[in-house]
């Protein structure tokens, strides 16, 4: 799989918007600062593969439907 900068961030932004999940709520669930989530969502940095898995787990804790959508969009999105 080719790593593309911003792919996870674009997908994450869409899922957070679709499910009305704040960056702060996701950051709290992940146990990190909101600035990290901000960087991903605004495509300043892309989370690594381990962090993508952590995002899925955190989303599952907030909204299982959001986690499903994130996985589907992430796996099917174009670079």
N, C-alpha and C positions, 0 to 999 in steps of 0.2 A: 504494500500500500504506500502511496506517495503522500508524504506529509505536506500539507498545504497551509501556509500561514493564514490564520483567520477563519478557517473552516469551522472549527469548534466554536469560536466566538460568534460567528454569524448564526449558527444553529442555536446556541445557547440564548442569544438575544431574542430570537424568535420564540423559543419555548417560554422564556421568562415573561415576555409580553403576552403570549397566548393564554398563559395560566395565571397572569397577574401575580407573579412571584417577584419580590423585590431582590435587588442585588444584595442588600443587607441580610435578608432572610436566608438566601443561599450561602452567603459567607458565614453566617452564624452556624448553619447546619454543617458546613465544612470545617469550622473551627479556624477560619482564616480571616484576614482583614478584607473589608469590602473593596479596597483599592485593587486587590488581585482580580476580583470578579469584574470590576470596572474595566481593567486592562484587557481581559478576555473578550468581553462584550463589545468593546470599542476597537478590537483587533489590533491593539498595541502589542500584545503578547498572546501566544497560543498556549493553552495548557498542554503538558506532556501527556503521553498515553496513560500513565498511572493516574494522573489528575483527572483525566476524562472519566476513568472508572470511578473515581471518588465523586465526581459530579453526578454520575448516574445514581450512585448509592444515596447521595444527599437528596437528589430529586425524588427518589423513591420514598424517602422519609417525609417529604413535603407533599408530593402529589404523584402517586404511581402513574397516572396518565401522562403527566409531564415527562417522567423518566422514559416511558415508552416512546413518546413523540421524539424526545431527544435522540434516543438510540436509532429510531427509524430515519430521522432526518440526517443524522451524522453518517450513518452507513450508506445512505442513498444520495447524499448531496454531491453535486459536482464541485470540483476544485475552484 
